[in-house]
Structures are given as structure tokens and as C-alpha cells.
Amino acid sequence: MDKNSQQSSSSCDGSITDEEKSSDIKTANDKSTVDFSERTWKEDFALIVEGEKLFVSKAVLALASPVFDQMFQSDFREKYQTELNLPGKKVQEMRDFLRSIYPGMSECISDENVYRLLPLAEEYQVTTLAAKCERFLISRLNKELTADDTKMMLQTAAIYNMEDLFVKLFEELPEQSARDIISAKILLPSTIVPKILDKLMGRLDQVREQKLWYEGIYNYLESGFSRTEQQNLEIYQGWKCKSIHLKLNVDDLKKSKTLQTTQFKFLDFEENCKVSVYSNGTLSQIFVDISFDKHTLETSKVTVHGRFVIRNVSYENENYKSTFEMEFGATKLEQTATMANTSNLYTKTYGYMHYNSMDAEVHLLAKIQEV
């Protein structure tokens, strides 16, 4: 996960009640400092990791892990030893692992340790821990994930055969993320391929139905246009389209600060276009700043026609709309459009604010020409 772009998350158990979770979290916090560096009467074995001894109970290890169980009761040398050296392991990872399997400790799964715990859960066949890790990763799918995050999840699901995570990845992620996953070219387990194909076919059917609906709506509306209006539509034949959806915090609008910055791929280039929405703090103006990467327009110019929209959620007033036009080139890579007369947006009774935020949209039509 990108720790800089999103708040860290953790989960002690995805299947317990809130009351039980509160109790478990308290217990986990009380024992989270246990580092297994001291021996008591309960510990009869030591794991040696990076030169440090971690004192543990054979019985606990055997109950949690079939690997340790087999090791201690068969004719392996470990059956008669009091220590076991674990070369290649990291001491902090083993501590996290032990806290995850020890009764009463219940190490919480988090962004920081989930990818450390999974290999150990697999190696020592602790299926309950692997299931907790999978539930945690599924819970992260409703967060803001980067393409690298989704690819990491897909790789993890493939390595550890996490069918539920596979299905959820394709169910809940947006189309762009799904394309990122497919382009990763990761070998998928044969058991999951039919399920993924079913999900993709269902999504394709939805896209087809939506396309037919939009075509019908367009034909209905276009047939009622005047000849001049129809000619205006023809102007945009061949133009590229992009829509950005934003949620603006009203308190931030009042503080004269940048509210949202979105970078995206546009006009067949790499991720070269950036849209920023901010305020001057007077409540009378909102600014939409659009910029292109300096390498994008070295030999081209771009014409942009845009529309900024604030949705009215009361349905008693019209959406706020403001249109703008911009020209970009090698010497003009950034421009700002001013949305004036926005003071009414902050009056609650007008219906533009919903739980102290506004639903905003920036719609762009763009044409690129070689110069």
C-alpha cells in the first residue's frame, strides 16, 4: 500500500462483533509489547532468529501449525532439541507471526504487516492466519488504491490461491483498475479463471446495455435540436472526452486552499494532464486549474472546451454550471478557469451542500493538432 497517499488501516478480525472487537483490540494492545525475549515456566523451546532467541511453547506452536506439530512428534531432530535456528527469517516478522498465533494476543493485521505475515502463514500452514490476511485485503478494496496496489493484491492472490480476493478484485474495482490488473499478465490459478471470466462477461453485458441506452438518449435529444444546434454538435466529432468527479469539502473552500488535484491520462499521452480545484476564500470564486506535462505539447497544440458542474441534491434548483475554453501549447502549459458567482453554493437551503461537501464534476472536450 502507498502509506503516503492513504491512512494506514488495520483489522483484528473481520468476523467478530464490535463489542468483541473492542475487547480483542484492548487485549492485543495490552500484549503488543510481548517480544518473546524472556523465558518463563511456560516456554520450553527457543527459535533463534538473526542471533536472537525467541522463547516459545512447543504446545502452542504445534496447535497453531501442522508443520511444527509434525516436527515435534516425528523422528525429526527438533523433537529432542530445545532450540531451532531459522536462517533467512527476520526477527520482527517472526515476532509478528508469533503474536498472531498465540492465544490472547491476536496481532492485528495491518498495511504494515499483512505482506510479512502471509509467507509465514503459508510456510507453517496456519490457515486461520492466511484467511484473516485475505479478509483484510478484501476490506481494503473500497479504499483509494493505486495501480501498483492492485497489482500487488493480484500477485498475492495468485501466489496464495485466494479465490475470494480474486473475485472481489474484479467485482469492486473500476474499469481502469481492472485493465491494470489484466495488463499485469500474472499467471492465474486454473480454478479462478472461470469465475473471473463470468464477472468480465457480466460487466461487458452491462457496458453494452449502457451504450445502447446512451445511444437512444442521444438520438432522442439530437432529433429535437435545431439545425444550428446539430451543426454545433458536429464540431466535436473526433474530439476526446474526459470527466472528472470530485467531492469538495466546504470548510476547505472557505480556507482558500487546494481541494482536489487529479492527474490522469488524456489525449493518448501518458498521465500528462492535471486538474486542480481551489478557492480564494471569499466564497465568490472557485478556480479550475488545468495543466499539461511540458513534454506533451512540444510539437502540438490542444484546444479544450470544459464545463464545471456542482450537482444540486435537492432537485429544487438547477445544477451550477460554468463553461470555459482554453488553448494550450509549448509555451502555454497551464491555464486557470474562474467559476464566478458561487456564493449561493454555500447556502444550505439551496441544496448544493450535502453533509458539508459538494459533488463537483469537470467535463473536458479536447482536440489536438500538430504544429
Buried (B, 14 or more C-beta within 10 A) or exposed (E): BEEEEBEEBBBBBBEBEEEEBEEBBEBBEEBBEBBBEEEEEEBEBBBBBEEBBBBBBBBBBBEBBEBBBBBBEEEEEBEEEEEBEEEEBBBEBBBBBBBBBBEEBBBBBBBBBBBBBBBBBBEBBBEEBBBBBBBBBBBBBEEEBBBEBBBBBBBBBBBBBBBBBBBBBBEEBEEEBBEBBEEBEEEBBEEBEEBBEEBEEEBEEEEEEEEEEEEEEEEEEEEEEEEEEEEEEEEEEEBBEBEBEBEBBBEBBEEEEEBBEEEEEBBEBEEBBBBBBBBEEEBBBBBBBBBBBEEBBEEBBBBBBBBBBBBBBEEEEEEBEBEBEBEBBBEEBEBEBEBEEBEEBBEEEBBBBBEEBBBBBBBBBBBBEEE
